[in-house]
Every structure is written in structure tokens, then in C-alpha cells.
Amino acid sequence: MTKPAAPKRHLPTSPFKAPVPPAPKHFDMGDQVTHDVYGLGRVIGIEDGVAALVDFGSTQMRILSPYAKMTKL
């Protein structure tokens, strides 16, 4: 098994601008969301910057930040 390639770092002497990191996603109580694995759900709890508790109907899941597979509808 091979490791994925490490992201390239920006050198201070580079003539190109450093890449801008994407803004972190922010969810509020009651937001309707979709998750790539669990489907449609509603945010029922928030742990600031750590996780979101989401009710997907049949189950409740604690989705950890950075919420890569979850988007707000």
C-alpha cells in the first residue's frame, strides 16, 4: 500500500502567490444538509469547530469537521 503524495508547500521565494485555503464550512441549528453517505438530514446540535450532530431520520450521526462530505441545502 502506498501513501498519497504530500501536498506541495509554498516557498517564500516563489514568484507565484500562495494558494488560498478554502473557508471552513459553518452550519447552524436547523440547517438542512445532505451527506454523501447518509443522505438528507437536519442539524440538531453543534460543537463549535469540532463536529455537528445531524439527524438523518433513521439515525443520528456526529459528523466531524471539516465536513468534507456534507453540504448545506
MOPAC internal coordinates of N, CA, C and O (Angstrom, degrees):
PM7 1SCF
backbone

  N    0.0000 0     0.00 0     0.00 0    0    0    0
  C    1.4512 1     0.00 0     0.00 0    1    0    0
  C    1.5200 1   107.96 1     0.00 0    2    1    0
  O    1.2310 1   120.40 1   -47.17 1    3    2    1
  N    1.3180 1   116.84 1   132.83 1    3    2    1
  C    1.4579 1   120.80 1  -178.67 1    5    3    2
  C    1.5164 1   110.65 1  -105.34 1    6    5    3
  O    1.2310 1   121.24 1   -28.30 1    7    6    5
  N    1.3067 1   115.24 1   151.70 1    7    6    5
  C    1.4565 1   120.83 1   177.94 1    9    7    6
  C    1.5222 1   109.44 1   -82.68 1   10    9    7
  O    1.2310 1   119.91 1   -32.86 1   11   10    9
  N    1.3433 1   117.77 1   147.14 1   11   10    9
  C    1.4606 1   118.95 1   175.14 1   13   11   10
  C    1.5323 1   110.38 1   -68.48 1   14   13   11
  O    1.2310 1   121.03 1   -26.74 1   15   14   13
  N    1.2995 1   115.63 1   153.26 1   15   14   13
  C    1.4631 1   120.12 1  -178.84 1   17   15   14
  C    1.5297 1   110.20 1   -63.90 1   18   17   15
  O    1.2310 1   121.22 1   -39.97 1   19   18   17
  N    1.3093 1   115.27 1   140.03 1   19   18   17
  C    1.4706 1   120.58 1   178.40 1   21   19   18
  C    1.5221 1   109.17 1   -71.61 1   22   21   19
  O    1.2310 1   120.03 1   -35.69 1   23   22   21
  N    1.3405 1   117.55 1   144.31 1   23   22   21
  C    1.4674 1   118.92 1   177.91 1   25   23   22
  C    1.5295 1   109.94 1   -64.57 1   26   25   23
  O    1.2310 1   121.31 1   -34.97 1   27   26   25
  N    1.3276 1   115.10 1   145.03 1   27   26   25
  C    1.4591 1   119.17 1  -179.15 1   29   27   26
  C    1.5211 1   109.60 1   -76.22 1   30   29   27
  O    1.2310 1   120.94 1   -42.79 1   31   30   29
  N    1.3118 1   115.81 1   137.21 1   31   30   29
  C    1.4594 1   119.99 1   179.75 1   33   31   30
  C    1.5133 1   109.80 1   -91.10 1   34   33   31
  O    1.2310 1   120.93 1   -23.51 1   35   34   33
  N    1.3012 1   115.82 1   156.49 1   35   34   33
  C    1.4614 1   121.79 1  -179.62 1   37   35   34
  C    1.5178 1   108.91 1   -88.04 1   38   37   35
  O    1.2310 1   121.03 1   -53.09 1   39   38   37
  N    1.3265 1   115.64 1   126.91 1   39   38   37
  C    1.4585 1   120.26 1   178.77 1   41   39   38
  C    1.5274 1   110.10 1   -85.54 1   42   41   39
  O    1.2310 1   119.45 1   -42.00 1   43   42   41
  N    1.3145 1   118.66 1   138.00 1   43   42   41
  C    1.4671 1   120.85 1  -179.02 1   45   43   42
  C    1.5290 1   112.81 1   -61.46 1   46   45   43
  O    1.2310 1   119.74 1   154.88 1   47   46   45
  N    1.3203 1   118.10 1   -25.12 1   47   46   45
  C    1.4646 1   121.27 1  -179.21 1   49   47   46
  C    1.5195 1   113.07 1   -89.23 1   50   49   47
  O    1.2310 1   119.89 1  -179.00 1   51   50   49
  N    1.3035 1   117.82 1     1.00 1   51   50   49
  C    1.4538 1   121.88 1  -177.80 1   53   51   50
  C    1.5371 1   110.74 1   -69.65 1   54   53   51
  O    1.2310 1   120.18 1   -39.03 1   55   54   53
  N    1.3396 1   117.27 1   140.97 1   55   54   53
  C    1.4648 1   119.80 1   177.44 1   57   55   54
  C    1.5288 1   112.58 1   -78.51 1   58   57   55
  O    1.2310 1   120.15 1   171.71 1   59   58   57
  N    1.3212 1   117.32 1    -8.29 1   59   58   57
  C    1.4542 1   121.53 1  -178.82 1   61   59   58
  C    1.5263 1   110.68 1   -94.84 1   62   61   59
  O    1.2310 1   120.86 1   -28.24 1   63   62   61
  N    1.3208 1   115.96 1   151.76 1   63   62   61
  C    1.4607 1   120.47 1   179.10 1   65   63   62
  C    1.5293 1   109.85 1   -71.74 1   66   65   63
  O    1.2310 1   121.28 1   -30.83 1   67   66   65
  N    1.3216 1   115.16 1   149.17 1   67   66   65
  C    1.4609 1   120.51 1   177.55 1   69   67   66
  C    1.5214 1   108.94 1   -69.86 1   70   69   67
  O    1.2310 1   119.72 1   -36.95 1   71   70   69
  N    1.3417 1   118.14 1   143.05 1   71   70   69
  C    1.4613 1   119.74 1   178.00 1   73   71   70
  C    1.5310 1   110.53 1   -65.28 1   74   73   71
  O    1.2310 1   121.03 1   -37.82 1   75   74   73
  N    1.3169 1   115.63 1   142.18 1   75   74   73
  C    1.4549 1   121.13 1  -179.49 1   77   75   74
  C    1.5241 1   108.60 1   -87.75 1   78   77   75
  O    1.2310 1   119.77 1   -56.55 1   79   78   77
  N    1.3384 1   118.05 1   123.45 1   79   78   77
  C    1.4640 1   118.96 1   178.29 1   81   79   78
  C    1.5229 1   110.14 1   -67.44 1   82   81   79
  O    1.2310 1   120.04 1   -35.25 1   83   82   81
  N    1.3460 1   117.53 1   144.75 1   83   82   81
  C    1.4663 1   119.33 1   179.74 1   85   83   82
  C    1.5307 1   111.08 1   -66.47 1   86   85   83
  O    1.2310 1   120.96 1   -31.08 1   87   86   85
  N    1.3201 1   115.78 1   148.92 1   87   86   85
  C    1.4627 1   120.43 1   179.12 1   89   87   86
  C    1.5277 1   109.16 1   -67.85 1   90   89   87
  O    1.2310 1   119.99 1   -39.72 1   91   90   89
  N    1.3303 1   117.63 1   140.28 1   91   90   89
  C    1.4630 1   119.26 1   179.70 1   93   91   90
  C    1.5229 1   110.98 1   -65.35 1   94   93   91
  O    1.2310 1   121.06 1   -33.83 1   95   94   93
  N    1.3297 1   115.58 1   146.17 1   95   94   93
  C    1.4589 1   119.85 1   178.86 1   97   95   94
  C    1.5220 1   108.89 1   -74.39 1   98   97   95
  O    1.2310 1   120.85 1   -34.24 1   99   98   97
  N    1.3193 1   115.98 1   145.76 1   99   98   97
  C    1.4601 1   121.59 1  -179.60 1  101   99   98
  C    1.5205 1   108.72 1  -128.63 1  102  101   99
  O    1.2310 1   120.52 1   -51.20 1  103  102  101
  N    1.3037 1   116.60 1   128.80 1  103  102  101
  C    1.4600 1   122.24 1   178.79 1  105  103  102
  C    1.5171 1   109.69 1  -119.98 1  106  105  103
  O    1.2310 1   120.63 1   -32.82 1  107  106  105
  N    1.3415 1   116.40 1   147.18 1  107  106  105
  C    1.4542 1   122.98 1   177.75 1  109  107  106
  C    1.5236 1   109.46 1  -115.35 1  110  109  107
  O    1.2310 1   120.98 1   -17.49 1  111  110  109
  N    1.3184 1   115.73 1   162.51 1  111  110  109
  C    1.4586 1   120.83 1   176.46 1  113  111  110
  C    1.5276 1   109.08 1   -58.62 1  114  113  111
  O    1.2310 1   120.34 1   -45.88 1  115  114  113
  N    1.3180 1   116.96 1   134.12 1  115  114  113
  C    1.4559 1   122.10 1   177.07 1  117  115  114
  C    1.5152 1   114.57 1    88.80 1  118  117  115
  O    1.2310 1   119.49 1   174.42 1  119  118  117
  N    1.3337 1   118.58 1    -5.58 1  119  118  117
  C    1.4616 1   120.68 1   178.56 1  121  119  118
  C    1.5218 1   109.66 1   -65.42 1  122  121  119
  O    1.2310 1   120.97 1   -41.65 1  123  122  121
  N    1.3313 1   115.76 1   138.35 1  123  122  121
  C    1.4521 1   120.40 1   174.26 1  125  123  122
  C    1.5158 1   107.47 1   -89.50 1  126  125  123
  O    1.2310 1   120.45 1   -48.27 1  127  126  125
  N    1.3301 1   116.75 1   131.73 1  127  126  125
  C    1.4562 1   121.90 1  -174.81 1  129  127  126
  C    1.5232 1   110.28 1  -132.03 1  130  129  127
  O    1.2310 1   121.41 1   -16.13 1  131  130  129
  N    1.3215 1   114.90 1   163.87 1  131  130  129
  C    1.4511 1   120.76 1   171.14 1  133  131  130
  C    1.5221 1   107.70 1  -126.66 1  134  133  131
  O    1.2310 1   121.01 1   -37.55 1  135  134  133
  N    1.3239 1   115.67 1   142.45 1  135  134  133
  C    1.4557 1   122.56 1  -178.89 1  137  135  134
  C    1.5229 1   107.94 1  -123.06 1  138  137  135
  O    1.2310 1   120.24 1   -40.08 1  139  138  137
  N    1.3286 1   117.14 1   139.92 1  139  138  137
  C    1.4605 1   121.65 1  -177.05 1  141  139  138
  C    1.5279 1   113.09 1   -59.70 1  142  141  139
  O    1.2310 1   119.75 1   150.66 1  143  142  141
  N    1.3148 1   118.08 1   -29.34 1  143  142  141
  C    1.4662 1   121.49 1  -177.57 1  145  143  142
  C    1.5281 1   111.84 1  -101.35 1  146  145  143
  O    1.2310 1   119.93 1   134.58 1  147  146  145
  N    1.3400 1   117.73 1   -45.42 1  147  146  145
  C    1.4597 1   121.93 1  -171.39 1  149  147  146
  C    1.5251 1   114.28 1   -93.06 1  150  149  147
  O    1.2310 1   119.29 1   163.91 1  151  150  149
  N    1.3285 1   118.96 1   -16.09 1  151  150  149
  C    1.4666 1   121.82 1   178.11 1  153  151  150
  C    1.5176 1   113.08 1    90.85 1  154  153  151
  O    1.2310 1   121.31 1    32.57 1  155  154  153
  N    1.3509 1   115.10 1  -147.43 1  155  154  153
  C    1.4682 1   121.06 1  -177.37 1  157  155  154
  C    1.5175 1   111.46 1   -77.29 1  158  157  155
  O    1.2310 1   121.28 1   -35.74 1  159  158  157
  N    1.3309 1   115.16 1   144.26 1  159  158  157
  C    1.4577 1   119.74 1   179.05 1  161  159  158
  C    1.5097 1   111.19 1  -161.26 1  162  161  159
  O    1.2310 1   121.20 1    -3.26 1  163  162  161
  N    1.3428 1   115.30 1   176.74 1  163  162  161
  C    1.4574 1   121.95 1   179.58 1  165  163  162
  C    1.5176 1   108.01 1  -131.49 1  166  165  163
  O    1.2310 1   120.84 1   -44.70 1  167  166  165
  N    1.3468 1   116.01 1   135.30 1  167  166  165
  C    1.4622 1   122.17 1  -179.98 1  169  167  166
  C    1.5211 1   108.55 1   -71.72 1  170  169  167
  O    1.2310 1   120.91 1   -56.09 1  171  170  169
  N    1.3403 1   115.87 1   123.91 1  171  170  169
  C    1.4644 1   120.25 1  -179.97 1  173  171  170
  C    1.5255 1   112.35 1  -116.51 1  174  173  171
  O    1.2310 1   120.35 1   174.67 1  175  174  173
  N    1.3253 1   116.93 1    -5.33 1  175  174  173
  C    1.4582 1   120.07 1   178.65 1  177  175  174
  C    1.5158 1   110.69 1  -160.73 1  178  177  175
  O    1.2310 1   120.88 1   -31.14 1  179  178  177
  N    1.3310 1   115.93 1   148.86 1  179  178  177
  C    1.4633 1   121.51 1  -178.73 1  181  179  178
  C    1.5237 1   109.20 1  -131.52 1  182  181  179
  O    1.2310 1   120.84 1   -46.30 1  183  182  181
  N    1.3317 1   115.99 1   133.70 1  183  182  181
  C    1.4577 1   122.37 1   167.80 1  185  183  182
  C    1.5231 1   104.47 1  -114.26 1  186  185  183
  O    1.2310 1   119.89 1   -70.35 1  187  186  185
  N    1.3179 1   117.82 1   109.65 1  187  186  185
  C    1.4694 1   123.28 1  -170.98 1  189  187  186
  C    1.5230 1   113.29 1   -46.70 1  190  189  187
  O    1.2310 1   121.05 1   -65.92 1  191  190  189
  N    1.3301 1   115.60 1   114.08 1  191  190  189
  C    1.4474 1   122.34 1   175.79 1  193  191  190
  C    1.5127 1   116.37 1    69.61 1  194  193  191
  O    1.2310 1   120.21 1  -177.95 1  195  194  193
  N    1.3411 1   117.21 1     2.05 1  195  194  193
  C    1.4616 1   119.99 1  -176.13 1  197  195  194
  C    1.5245 1   111.33 1  -112.06 1  198  197  195
  O    1.2310 1   120.46 1   127.08 1  199  198  197
  N    1.3361 1   116.72 1   -52.92 1  199  198  197
  C    1.4598 1   120.25 1  -174.27 1  201  199  198
  C    1.5208 1   110.52 1  -160.37 1  202  201  199
  O    1.2310 1   121.58 1   -14.73 1  203  202  201
  N    1.3296 1   114.58 1   165.27 1  203  202  201
  C    1.4599 1   121.92 1   174.60 1  205  203  202
  C    1.5174 1   107.70 1  -130.26 1  206  205  203
  O    1.2310 1   120.29 1   -44.73 1  207  206  205
  N    1.3289 1   117.04 1   135.27 1  207  206  205
  C    1.4557 1   122.25 1   176.11 1  209  207  206
  C    1.5185 1   106.82 1   -93.05 1  210  209  207
  O    1.2310 1   120.65 1   -58.80 1  211  210  209
  N    1.3386 1   116.37 1   121.20 1  211  210  209
  C    1.4578 1   121.66 1  -173.78 1  213  211  210
  C    1.5118 1   109.89 1  -122.25 1  214  213  211
  O    1.2310 1   120.89 1   -47.09 1  215  214  213
  N    1.3431 1   115.91 1   132.91 1  215  214  213
  C    1.4644 1   122.62 1   176.75 1  217  215  214
  C    1.5209 1   107.66 1   -94.52 1  218  217  215
  O    1.2310 1   120.43 1   -65.31 1  219  218  217
  N    1.3298 1   116.78 1   114.69 1  219  218  217
  C    1.4530 1   122.11 1   179.89 1  221  219  218
  C    1.5261 1   111.89 1  -100.30 1  222  221  219
  O    1.2310 1   120.06 1  -161.29 1  223  222  221
  N    1.3122 1   117.49 1    18.71 1  223  222  221
  C    1.4582 1   121.69 1   179.28 1  225  223  222
  C    1.5217 1   110.97 1    91.18 1  226  225  223
  O    1.2310 1   120.27 1   108.77 1  227  226  225
  N    1.3164 1   117.08 1   -71.23 1  227  226  225
  C    1.4630 1   120.72 1  -178.36 1  229  227  226
  C    1.5246 1   112.28 1   -84.30 1  230  229  227
  O    1.2310 1   120.09 1   161.79 1  231  230  229
  N    1.3236 1   117.44 1   -18.21 1  231  230  229
  C    1.4590 1   121.00 1  -178.47 1  233  231  230
  C    1.5241 1   110.62 1  -151.53 1  234  233  231
  O    1.2310 1   120.94 1   -22.65 1  235  234  233
  N    1.3243 1   115.82 1   157.35 1  235  234  233
  C    1.4592 1   121.75 1   173.77 1  237  235  234
  C    1.5172 1   107.01 1  -113.62 1  238  237  235
  O    1.2310 1   121.07 1   -49.90 1  239  238  237
  N    1.3428 1   115.56 1   130.10 1  239  238  237
  C    1.4538 1   120.38 1  -177.60 1  241  239  238
  C    1.5186 1   110.65 1  -124.61 1  242  241  239
  O    1.2310 1   120.59 1   -33.39 1  243  242  241
  N    1.3154 1   116.48 1   146.61 1  243  242  241
  C    1.4641 1   123.36 1   174.71 1  245  243  242
  C    1.5238 1   105.93 1   -98.24 1  246  245  243
  O    1.2310 1   120.68 1   -72.36 1  247  246  245
  N    1.3237 1   116.30 1   107.64 1  247  246  245
  C    1.4567 1   122.47 1  -177.60 1  249  247  246
  C    1.5259 1   108.60 1   -95.84 1  250  249  247
  O    1.2310 1   120.65 1   -57.86 1  251  250  249
  N    1.3234 1   116.37 1   122.14 1  251  250  249
  C    1.4580 1   121.53 1  -176.52 1  253  251  250
  C    1.5223 1   111.99 1   -82.10 1  254  253  251
  O    1.2310 1   121.15 1   -30.43 1  255  254  253
  N    1.3273 1   115.41 1   149.57 1  255  254  253
  C    1.4560 1   122.42 1   175.45 1  257  255  254
  C    1.5174 1   107.64 1   -66.57 1  258  257  255
  O    1.2310 1   117.93 1   -37.84 1  259  258  257
  N    1.2919 1   121.56 1   142.16 1  259  258  257
  C    1.4555 1   132.36 1    23.75 1  261  259  258
  C    1.5190 1   113.82 1   -97.17 1  262  261  259
  O    1.2310 1   118.65 1  -161.23 1  263  262  261
  N    1.3006 1   120.18 1    18.77 1  263  262  261
  C    1.4605 1   124.05 1   173.76 1  265  263  262
  C    1.5281 1   112.06 1    57.18 1  266  265  263
  O    1.2310 1   119.99 1  -134.21 1  267  266  265
  N    1.3117 1   117.63 1    45.79 1  267  266  265
  C    1.4689 1   122.59 1  -175.12 1  269  267  266
  C    1.5269 1   112.15 1   -60.66 1  270  269  267
  O    1.2310 1   119.85 1   144.12 1  271  270  269
  N    1.3239 1   117.90 1   -35.88 1  271  270  269
  C    1.4689 1   120.44 1  -174.47 1  273  271  270
  C    1.5195 1   112.67 1  -102.01 1  274  273  271
  O    1.2310 1   119.73 1  -171.08 1  275  274  273
  N    1.3513 1   118.13 1     8.92 1  275  274  273
  C    1.4541 1   120.89 1  -175.75 1  277  275  274
  C    1.5268 1   110.12 1  -121.16 1  278  277  275
  O    1.2310 1   120.71 1   -45.31 1  279  278  277
  N    1.3383 1   116.25 1   134.69 1  279  278  277
  C    1.4603 1   121.32 1   177.99 1  281  279  278
  C    1.5209 1   109.79 1  -131.06 1  282  281  279
  O    1.2310 1   121.29 1   -29.60 1  283  282  281
  N    1.3452 1   115.13 1   150.40 1  283  282  281
  C    1.4502 1   121.72 1   178.77 1  285  283  282
  C    1.5276 1   109.21 1   -82.34 1  286  285  283
  O    1.2310 1   120.40 1   -40.98 1  287  286  285
  N    1.3323 1   116.83 1   139.02 1  287  286  285
  C    1.4677 1   120.76 1   177.13 1  289  287  286
  C    1.5018 1   110.39 1   -96.25 1  290  289  287
  O    1.2310 1   120.10 1   180.00 1  291  290  289

